[in-house]
Amino acid sequence: MSTNTNPRAVSVSILKGGVGKSTIAVNLTDRLAARGNDVLFIDLDPNGHASMGLGFKEVYRDGDEDIGDVLLDDGDAAPADVIHSTEFGFDVVPSSKGLEKVEDRLRNSMFSDVRLRRDMVEPLLDEGVYDYVVTDSPAYRGKLADNALVATQNILIPLTPGNESLAGFERTLERQIKPIRKQIGLDILSVVPNRISNRIDQRNSDRILIEDLNENFGEFVPEFARIGPETFDRIDDGELDELPKPGIRDRRAFTKAFGENMPLAHYDPNNDQVAHLDTLAATVEEEVGE
């Protein structure tokens, strides 16, 4: 464990699929590890996209134990039994094809929303096994998604251009974040515009997303996606020789890295998006109240 770390957990979550949630979660984990931290990635999404993208396809399909053996009453596994190492400097609790059944069984369990926090996240952080825990949550409201937020009490929300993504953000705020906030503290660390590809000097969905987030959620927008109204005015007046390229850009290298079962920085270390992912890691590292 690093000596200057305030142990912390964060959930990458939104009630909407197809926004690159797993990609952000995996690469955030990788950049936290690259900064000298001991990091655990927990894949709670039953589709297993992140786990398979890290090379755990066989574990996902045929593993003997999964996180349910830690969280459920009749499980006899310890956290260490379901943790796998990677060659990238961080550890993983892979998803499994049986995770939906774990979700169903949690619904009928006592203290069902605190299992992940009580049985895995808190012990691993408190005992100094890890500096950070990152979870990839399901894209729907359920016991696994609620467990992730209760366990981490910090959330990073990726958004892609289009009305459906913004609607998913609103659902996440109303149906998940606000209800949980009535019981415990839950901080939004960052709202991340993701898969941005178009120019922002036209009234397209990319521009609408960037402008809306900066106007209404500016305190949560990472530095690489911040554009003030004065800059938008200069863009519209044609005063800038080079247009800003805010947000995590839509790069084919993300997909290629997934196909090679590795995070972006290991596939393409010189990719221009690695610096933005480092910025997200620094946001997670910031102490509460800073």
Secondary structure, 3 states (H helix, E strand, C coil): CCCCCCCEEEEECCCCCCCCHHHHHHHHHHHHHHCCCCEEEEECCCCCHHHHHCCCHHHHHHCCCCCHHHHCCCCCCCHHHHCEECCCCCEEECCCCCHHHHHHHHCCCCCHHHHHHHHHHHHHHHCCCCCEEEEECCCCCCHHHHHHHHHHCEEEEEECCCHHHHHHHHHHHHHHHHHHHCCCCCEEEEEEECCECCCCCCCCHHHHHHHHHHHHCHHHCCHHHCCCHHHHHHHHCCCCCCCCCCCCECCHHHHHHHHCCCCHHHHCCCCCCHHHHHHHHHHHHCCCCC
